[in-house]
């Protein structure tokens, strides 16, 4: 079972190449806009608690954690380099009726 949550209005979504940090319940989520396509992953680095949304994009689908330089795939949440390991989490995200929505596990 899943829960669909509106996280912001479409006009508040990040611009291409940018990220937006939102908190749903107690879950921090980073929403990335890559060429007009939205991706949502957990907003906390798996190495140390630091927001991935504050990192820089190092290539088309890779964000670098600003704290220690670990890389994450914004499509899957997978850690791509040390010192991070594992997965930050990934969430389906879409725009519907002018709202950005995310699907969370219940």
C-alpha positions as CSV (number, residue, x, y, z in Angstrom):
1,X,0.0,0.0,0.0
2,X,1.2,3.5,-0.8
3,X,0.3,7.1,0.0
4,X,0.2,9.9,-2.5
5,X,1.2,13.3,-1.1
6,X,1.2,16.8,-2.7
7,X,4.6,18.4,-1.9
8,X,4.3,21.7,-3.7
9,X,2.6,23.5,-6.6
10,X,4.0,23.1,-10.1
11,X,5.3,26.6,-10.1
12,X,7.3,25.9,-6.9
13,X,9.1,22.9,-8.5
14,X,12.8,23.3,-9.0
15,X,14.1,24.8,-12.3
16,X,16.1,22.5,-14.6
17,X,19.4,21.6,-13.0
18,X,18.2,22.6,-9.5
19,X,16.9,20.8,-6.4
20,X,14.1,21.4,-3.9
21,X,14.1,20.0,-0.4
22,X,10.7,19.0,1.1
23,X,9.8,17.1,4.3
24,X,6.8,14.8,4.1
25,X,5.9,13.7,7.7
26,X,9.4,13.1,9.0
27,X,10.9,12.1,5.6
28,X,13.3,14.6,4.0
29,X,13.1,14.3,0.2
30,X,15.1,16.0,-2.5
31,X,13.3,16.7,-5.8
32,X,15.6,17.3,-8.8
33,X,14.7,18.7,-12.2
34,X,16.7,17.2,-15.0
35,X,15.7,18.6,-18.4
36,X,12.2,19.1,-17.2
37,X,11.8,15.6,-15.7
38,X,11.4,15.4,-11.9
39,X,13.2,12.8,-9.7
40,X,12.7,12.4,-6.0
41,X,15.2,10.7,-3.7
42,X,15.9,10.8,0.1
43,X,17.5,14.1,1.0
44,X,20.0,12.6,3.5
45,X,23.4,11.3,2.5
46,X,23.9,7.7,3.6
47,X,27.4,8.5,4.8
48,X,26.5,11.3,7.2
49,X,23.4,13.3,7.8
50,X,23.7,16.1,5.2
51,X,21.1,17.2,2.7
52,X,21.8,16.0,-0.9
53,X,19.6,18.9,-2.2
54,X,22.5,21.2,-1.1
55,X,25.0,19.4,-3.4
56,X,26.0,20.2,-6.9
57,X,25.1,18.3,-10.0
58,X,28.4,16.8,-11.4
59,X,26.9,15.3,-14.5
60,X,23.4,14.8,-15.9
61,X,22.0,12.4,-13.3
62,X,24.6,12.6,-10.5
63,X,24.5,14.9,-7.4
64,X,27.6,15.3,-5.2
65,X,27.1,15.5,-1.4
66,X,28.5,18.9,-0.4
67,X,29.9,17.5,2.9
68,X,32.3,14.7,1.8
69,X,31.9,14.4,-2.0
70,X,29.9,11.2,-2.3
71,X,27.9,10.8,-5.5
72,X,24.3,9.7,-5.8
73,X,22.2,8.9,-8.8
74,X,19.1,11.2,-8.7
75,X,17.1,8.6,-10.6
76,X,17.5,5.8,-8.1
77,X,19.0,7.2,-4.9
78,X,21.9,4.8,-5.2
79,X,25.3,5.8,-3.8
80,X,27.8,5.8,-6.7
81,X,31.0,6.6,-4.7
82,X,32.5,6.4,-1.3
83,X,32.3,7.4,1.4
84,X,28.6,6.8,1.0
85,X,27.1,3.3,0.4
86,X,23.7,1.9,-0.1
87,X,20.6,3.8,-1.2
88,X,19.1,7.1,0.0
89,X,15.7,6.1,-1.2
90,X,13.7,6.8,-4.3
91,X,10.1,7.9,-4.8
92,X,7.8,8.2,-7.8
93,X,7.1,11.9,-8.5
94,X,4.9,13.5,-11.1
95,X,2.8,16.6,-11.8
96,X,-0.9,16.3,-11.7
97,X,-3.5,19.1,-11.8
98,X,-0.8,21.8,-11.2
99,X,0.6,19.9,-8.1
100,X,3.9,18.0,-7.6
101,X,3.0,14.7,-6.1
102,X,5.1,11.9,-4.5
103,X,4.2,8.4,-3.8
104,X,5.4,7.1,-0.4
105,X,5.2,3.6,1.1
106,X,2.5,3.4,3.7
